[in-house]
């Protein structure tokens, strides 16, 4: 009888280990040096060196029914839809992956390369520079497709588990004053200190991958550099240091970071590379604490859902942008050239008879049994969306990811839209959008969230 019990327990362990198959892969995406960097409009030179390499990493998962999902993390500021759409199309053709089964995320480092058309109003490239960016971007698409394929080739039995830690260096960066909204630490503003940690292990207990996130802008480097050379070096900021620290403490493991809904959150304090290292090691410590705590097993099946929701911009006319050009030419403000460049783009759209009235936002859900749901929103998403999603789905073990699949602009909540400030106005200039959004932006997004969550099997609170 004792021998039978031992055999049954052993059999149960094998069955549990086979709940999923997982594959992990990575590929280097560091740009050549020198190269134009993205994230800060006041950079006037190309990169001068590399502090740490940048990577794209893929985690492929398959349940016993054959349902698959592939999560890709990148040490980049964000992907324009022209890049991600090509990756999705090729992944479908080469690997038979449904659109809803592929999730592209980023760290949103501001110390990485220009990627395609992302934030293109910031730059006025020469022909040669434009060609170099296009060549890097084309190579990036190839590498993202390749790393997806490599992760699928690496599939083998695995167990998943989820836990949550906490890190305290993120701070709300919007302070509402009688004169307007300033960008400075606001101890009274909403924040999300959650550090979700997904552990992927082999049946023998070997740690294969750690997927984790944090809702904080990846901008430890100050836009007013001191020392200046740090401002022109390629690296992953705090997220890059966190991944390196985890991979050092867990040899043979791939650490995969994604930024969460941190568009209105900044590291505090900010400074040079050493400050980013300190934040990264702090985040890695939070991840290790979660790994050492009791973790909840994540079980099959995998269910995925995707929807693209059109978001309305506030009303504008041709006169809106003609006036903006006149005002930009009449002033010597630092943002005048960018406002003029954006206005010219909008007038060109009017000339073609296609003024920009909407922008599509990708909304995606990947749900694992009743144990974990990844909700992924495109754009630079403010923290309100994560906090509201957690309130509306209190029974879901939720990871609310921002900056996913397409980073087309900031995504303000109704509160942020009403308050105004950088996320509502000037950021739209850099992204080449007519902005601001119409007042219905938050409710339209949450209708789409409810639909994809329902399709993935998640239920809101009664």
C-alpha positions in Angstrom: 0.0 0.0 0.0 2.9 2.4 0.9 4.5 1.7 -2.5 1.3 2.4 -4.3 0.9 5.7 -2.5 4.5 6.7 -3.4 3.8 5.8 -7.1 0.6 7.9 -7.0 2.4 10.9 -5.5 5.2 10.6 -8.1 2.6 10.4 -10.9 0.8 13.4 -9.6 4.1 15.3 -9.5 4.8 14.4 -13.2 1.3 15.5 -14.2 1.7 18.8 -12.4 5.0 19.4 -14.0 3.4 18.8 -17.4 0.7 21.5 -16.9 2.7 23.7 -19.3 5.6 23.6 -21.7 7.8 26.7 -21.6 10.5 27.9 -23.9 12.9 30.8 -23.3 15.1 32.7 -25.7 16.9 36.0 -26.1 18.7 38.0 -28.7 20.9 41.1 -28.5 19.4 44.3 -29.9 22.1 46.8 -28.9 22.4 49.5 -31.7 25.7 50.3 -33.3 27.7 53.1 -31.8 27.3 56.0 -32.4 23.5 56.0 -32.8 20.7 58.4 -32.2 18.9 57.8 -28.9 15.3 58.3 -28.0 13.3 59.7 -25.1 14.7 63.2 -24.6 14.1 65.9 -27.1 17.1 67.9 -25.8 19.7 65.4 -26.9 21.9 67.0 -29.6 24.4 64.2 -30.1 24.5 60.5 -30.8 25.5 57.8 -28.3 29.1 57.7 -27.2 29.2 54.2 -25.6 27.4 51.3 -24.1 27.0 50.7 -20.3 25.1 47.5 -20.9 23.7 45.6 -23.8 20.0 45.7 -24.7 18.0 42.5 -25.2 14.8 41.1 -26.6 13.7 38.0 -24.6 10.8 35.6 -25.3 8.8 33.3 -23.1 6.7 30.8 -25.0 4.0 28.8 -23.1 1.8 25.9 -24.3 -0.9 24.1 -22.3 -1.9 20.4 -22.7 -4.7 21.4 -25.1 -2.1 23.1 -27.4 -3.1 26.7 -26.6 0.0 28.9 -26.8 1.1 32.4 -25.7 4.4 34.1 -26.3 5.5 37.1 -24.2 8.3 39.2 -25.6 10.2 41.8 -23.5 12.5 44.4 -25.0 15.0 46.9 -23.6 13.5 49.7 -25.8 11.5 52.9 -25.4 8.6 51.4 -27.3 7.4 49.9 -30.6 5.5 51.7 -33.3 2.6 49.8 -34.8 4.5 49.6 -38.1 7.1 47.4 -36.3 4.7 45.3 -34.1 2.2 44.7 -36.9 5.0 43.2 -39.1 6.1 41.0 -36.2 2.5 39.8 -35.6 2.0 39.1 -39.3 5.2 37.1 -39.6 4.6 35.2 -36.4 1.2 34.2 -37.7 2.6 33.1 -41.1 5.7 31.3 -39.7 4.5 29.9 -36.4 0.7 29.9 -36.8 0.3 32.2 -33.7 -3.0 34.0 -33.4 -2.7 37.8 -32.9 -4.1 37.5 -29.4 -1.3 35.0 -28.5 1.6 37.3 -28.9 2.4 40.1 -26.5 5.2 42.6 -27.2 6.3 44.7 -24.2 9.1 47.1 -23.5 11.1 48.5 -20.6 10.6 52.1 -21.9 14.3 53.0 -21.3 15.2 56.5 -22.3 18.8 55.5 -22.8 18.1 53.3 -25.9 17.9 53.8 -29.6 15.4 55.5 -31.9 13.1 52.8 -33.1 11.3 53.3 -36.4 8.6 56.1 -36.3 8.2 56.1 -32.5 8.4 59.7 -31.2 9.4 60.8 -34.7 8.5 64.5 -34.2 11.6 64.7 -31.9 13.9 64.2 -34.8 14.9 66.0 -37.9 17.3 63.4 -39.4 19.6 63.7 -42.4 19.1 61.2 -45.2 22.0 59.1 -43.9 20.7 59.1 -40.3 17.2 58.1 -41.4 18.6 55.2 -43.4 20.6 54.0 -40.4 17.4 54.1 -38.2 15.4 52.3 -40.9 18.2 49.6 -41.2 18.3 49.1 -37.4 14.5 48.9 -37.3 14.3 46.3 -40.1 16.9 44.2 -38.3 15.0 44.6 -35.1 11.8 43.1 -36.7 13.9 40.1 -37.9 15.3 39.6 -34.5 11.9 39.8 -32.7 10.5 37.2 -35.1 13.6 35.1 -34.6 13.5 35.2 -30.8 9.8 34.1 -30.9 10.7 31.2 -33.1 13.7 30.2 -30.8 11.4 30.3 -27.7 9.0 27.9 -29.4 11.8 25.5 -30.3 12.8 25.5 -26.7 9.5 24.2 -25.3 9.8 21.6 -22.5 7.8 20.7 -19.4 7.5 23.5 -16.9 5.7 24.8 -13.8 4.5 28.4 -13.3 3.9 30.2 -10.1 3.0 33.8 -9.2 3.7 36.1 -6.3 3.8 39.8 -5.6 6.5 42.0 -4.0 6.8 45.7 -3.5 9.3 48.4 -4.3 9.1 52.0 -3.1 11.2 54.1 -5.4 8.5 55.1 -7.8 6.7 58.4 -7.2 3.8 60.2 -8.8 5.4 63.0 -10.9 2.3 65.2 -11.4 1.7 68.1 -8.9 -1.4 70.1 -9.6 -0.9 73.8 -8.7 -3.1 76.9 -9.3 -0.7 77.8 -12.2 -1.0 74.3 -13.8 0.5 70.9 -13.5 4.3 70.6 -12.8 6.4 67.6 -13.2 7.9 66.9 -9.7 7.4 64.2 -7.0 3.9 64.3 -5.5 3.7 62.3 -2.3 -0.1 62.7 -2.4 -0.6 61.4 -6.0 -1.7 57.8 -6.8 1.1 55.2 -7.1 1.3 51.4 -7.6 4.3 49.8 -5.8 3.3 46.3 -6.8 6.0 44.0 -8.2 4.3 41.0 -9.8 6.7 38.1 -10.3 6.0 35.0 -12.5 8.4 32.1 -11.9 9.1 29.5 -14.6 10.8 26.3 -13.4 11.7 22.9 -14.9 10.2 19.8 -13.3 13.4 19.3 -11.3 13.0 22.8 -9.7 15.6 24.6 -11.9 14.7 28.2 -12.4 14.4 29.0 -16.1 12.8 32.4 -16.3 11.5 35.3 -14.1 9.0 37.6 -15.7 8.4 40.7 -13.6 7.2 44.3 -13.8 7.0 47.7 -12.1 4.9 50.8 -12.7 7.7 53.4 -13.0 9.1 55.4 -15.9 12.5 54.0 -16.9 14.1 57.5 -16.7 16.6 57.6 -13.8 18.9 59.6 -16.0 18.0 63.3 -15.7 17.1 65.2 -18.8 19.6 67.8 -17.6 22.6 65.6 -17.5 25.3 65.6 -14.9 27.7 64.3 -15.8 26.8 64.9 -19.4 28.4 61.7 -20.9 25.9 59.5 -19.0 23.2 61.2 -21.0 24.6 59.7 -24.2 25.3 56.1 -23.1 23.2 53.1 -24.2 21.8 51.1 -21.3 18.5 49.7 -19.8 18.3 52.1 -16.9 16.9 50.7 -13.6 15.2 47.8 -15.5 18.4 46.8 -17.1 20.2 46.7 -13.8 17.4 44.8 -12.2 17.6 42.1 -14.8 21.4 41.8 -14.6 21.2 41.6 -10.8 18.7 38.7 -11.0 20.6 36.8 -13.6 23.8 37.1 -11.5 22.0 35.8 -8.4 20.3 33.0 -10.4 22.8 31.7 -13.0 21.2 30.2 -16.1 17.9 32.1 -15.6 16.5 34.7 -17.9 15.1 37.8 -16.2 12.4 39.5 -18.2 11.2 43.0 -17.3 8.1 44.8 -18.5 7.0 48.3 -17.5 3.5 48.4 -16.1 1.1 51.4 -16.0 3.8 54.0 -15.0 3.3 56.8 -17.5 2.8 59.4 -14.7 5.4 57.8 -12.3 9.1 58.6 -12.1 12.0 57.1 -10.1 12.8 59.1 -6.9 15.6 60.2 -6.7 16.9 60.6 -10.2 20.5 61.1 -11.3 23.4 59.4 -13.1 23.9 55.7 -14.0 24.9 54.8 -10.4 21.4 55.9 -9.2 19.8 53.7 -11.8 22.0 50.8 -10.5 20.7 51.4 -7.0 17.1 51.4 -8.1 17.6 48.3 -10.2 19.2 46.4 -7.3 16.3 47.5 -5.1 13.8 46.1 -7.6 15.8 42.9 -7.9 15.7 42.5 -4.1 11.9 42.9 -4.2 11.7 40.2 -6.9 13.9 37.9 -4.8 11.7 38.4 -1.8 8.7 37.4 -3.8 10.5 34.3 -5.1 11.4 33.3 -1.6 7.8 33.7 -0.3 4.9 31.4 -0.8 4.0 31.4 -4.5 0.7 30.5 -6.0 0.8 27.8 -8.7 -0.4 28.9 -12.1 -2.4 26.3 -14.0 -3.9 25.7 -17.4 -5.7 26.5 -19.7 -4.3 29.4 -21.5 -7.0 31.8 -22.9 -6.2 34.9 -24.9 -8.2 37.8 -26.3 -7.4 40.9 -28.3 -9.2 44.0 -29.4 -8.3 47.3 -31.0 -10.4 50.1 -29.8 -10.5 53.5 -31.6 -10.0 56.5 -29.3 -11.3 59.9 -30.2 -9.3 63.1 -30.1 -10.8 66.4 -29.1 -12.3 68.4 -31.9 -9.8 70.3 -34.1 -9.8 72.1 -37.4 -7.3 73.1 -40.0 -7.2 76.5 -38.3 -6.1 74.9 -35.1 -2.8 73.9 -36.6 -2.4 77.0 -38.8 -2.6 79.0 -35.7 -0.1 76.7 -34.0 2.5 77.3 -36.7 2.0 81.1 -36.5 2.4 81.0 -32.7 5.5 78.8 -33.0 7.2 81.1 -35.5 6.4 84.1 -33.4 8.0 82.7 -30.2 11.4 81.4 -29.2 10.3 78.7 -26.7 12.2 75.5 -26.6 9.2 73.5 -27.8 8.3 75.8 -30.7 10.1 73.7 -33.4 8.4 70.6 -32.3 5.0 72.2 -32.2 5.6 73.6 -35.7 6.7 70.1 -36.9 3.6 68.5 -35.5 1.3 71.1 -37.0 2.8 70.6 -40.4 2.1 66.9 -40.1 -1.5 67.5 -39.2 -2.0 70.0 -42.1 -0.5 67.4 -44.5 -3.2 65.0 -43.3 -5.8 67.7 -43.9 -4.4 68.2 -47.4 -4.9 64.5 -48.1 -8.5 64.7 -46.9 -7.7 62.5 -43.9 -7.4 64.6 -40.8 -6.5 62.5 -37.8 -9.6 62.1 -35.6 -8.9 58.8 -33.9 -6.0 56.4 -32.9 -6.4 52.7 -32.3 -5.4 51.3 -28.9 -4.5 47.6 -28.6 -6.1 45.9 -25.6 -5.1 42.3 -24.8 -5.7 39.7 -22.1 -3.8 36.4 -21.4 -5.4 34.3 -18.7 -4.0 31.2 -17.1 -6.7 29.1 -15.5 -8.1 31.1 -12.6 -4.7 31.9 -11.2 -3.2 34.7 -13.3 -4.4 37.3 -15.9 -2.1 39.6 -17.8 -4.0 42.7 -19.0 -2.0 44.6 -21.6 -2.7 48.1 -22.9 -0.9 50.0 -25.6 0.4 53.5 -25.2 2.0 55.2 -22.2 -0.7 54.3 -19.7 -1.1 56.3 -16.4 -1.4 54.5 -13.1 -5.2 55.1 -12.8 -5.9 52.3 -15.3 -4.1 49.7 -13.2 -5.6 50.8 -10.0 -9.1 50.8 -11.5 -8.6 47.5 -13.2 -7.6 45.9 -9.8 -10.7 47.4 -8.2 -13.0 46.1 -10.9 -11.4 42.6 -10.9 -10.6 42.0 -7.2 -10.7 38.2 -7.7 -8.2 38.2 -10.5 -4.5 37.8 -9.9 -3.8 40.7 -12.2 -0.7 42.1 -13.9 -1.7 45.4 -15.6 0.9 46.0 -18.3 1.3 49.3 -20.2 3.3 50.3 -23.3 2.3 47.0 -24.9 2.3 46.2 -28.6 2.1 49.8 -29.8 3.3 52.9 -28.1 1.5 55.6 -30.0 1.1 58.3 -27.3 0.2 58.9 -23.7 -3.1 57.4 -22.4 -4.5 59.7 -19.8 -7.3 58.9 -17.4 -10.3 61.1 -17.2 -8.7 62.7 -14.1 -5.4 63.4 -15.8 -7.2 64.7 -18.9 -9.1 67.1 -16.8 -6.0 68.3 -14.8 -3.9 68.8 -18.0 -0.2 68.9 -18.0 2.6 67.2 -20.0 0.9 63.8 -20.4 -2.2 65.5 -21.9 -0.6 68.2 -24.1 3.1 68.4 -25.0 3.6 64.7 -25.1 1.1 64.5 -28.0 3.3 66.9 -29.9 6.3 64.6 -29.7 4.2 61.6 -30.7 2.8 63.4 -33.7 -0.8 63.2 -32.5 -3.4 66.0 -32.7 -4.3 65.5 -29.0 -5.6 66.0 -26.5 -8.1 63.1 -26.3 -11.9 63.5 -26.0 -13.4 63.2 -22.6 -14.7 59.7 -23.2 -11.2 58.1 -23.5 -11.2 56.3 -20.1 -14.7 54.8 -20.5 -14.1 53.7 -24.0 -10.9 51.9 -23.0 -12.7 50.2 -20.1 -15.5 48.9 -22.3 -12.8 47.2 -24.3 -11.1 45.9 -21.2 -14.4 44.4 -20.0 -14.8 42.7 -23.4 -11.4 41.1 -23.6 -11.4 40.1 -20.0 -14.8 38.4 -20.5 -13.6 36.6 -23.5 -10.5 35.4 -21.6 -12.9 34.1 -18.9 -12.3 36.8 -16.2 -15.3 38.2 -14.2 -15.5 41.6 -12.7 -16.8 42.1 -9.1 -20.6 41.7 -8.8 
